[in-house]
Each structure stands twice: as C-alpha cells, then as structure tokens.
Amino acid sequence: MSGPDAPPAGLPVNRIEALSDGVFAIAMTLLVLELHVPDVSSAETGPLAAALLAMWPKFVSFGLGFVLLGSLWVGQHYQFHYVRRTDRPLLWLHLALLLVCSLVPFAVALLGR
C-alpha cells in the first residue's frame, strides 16, 4: 500500500523501547549490587558509622552511575518520541548505545574501588 494513508515503512518503535527499558532497568539494578552491608559484629553504632563512612567512594560512584544511566534513559525516551518507525541502521546504533550502558555497572564498580 502506498500513498498518504499508508503506514510508514520500517519497524515499530515500541520493540526497541521495550528492550531499552529492560537494559536500563537491569544496569541500574546491577549498580546497587556493589553496595554491601559492612560486617560489624558489635552492637555499638561507632564501628558501623565508621564502616559506612569508609564506603563513601562506593556511594558516590553509585550515585554518579545512577544519574548517568537515568540521563541516558530520559534522553533516549525523548528521542524516540520523534521517531515513528525504525530501520536496521537505527537498530544497530541503538544496540551500540545499549552496549555502552550495560558496561556502566562495571565502570562504576571499578571507580568505587
């Protein structure tokens, strides 16, 4: 079918949006798995507070990674607001973005150490 009433060529956008949401959700969840509760056997709050304070690099890197992934997710959400259909090159480009996003938890863990 061709003409002004024909649907646009290409693949629907909702499939790539669903994949993106899943990848972002898993990457954001993996960020928090680097935060472990410190092993403090004493009932006093002093050792716990000191152990939590010693973890500040992990908390900072977690926050930075979460904000980075959140910004990328918001950006891709607004980009796809303007896309009606996708084609093969756009799918591959978006998969490259998702590849980079899936590496963020590793970079965050490395930064936290």
Summary of the structure (lengths in Angstrom):
residues: 113
radius of gyration: 20.5
end to end distance: 58.0
largest distance: 75.4
contacts: 270
relative contact order: 0.20
helix: 72%
strand: 4%
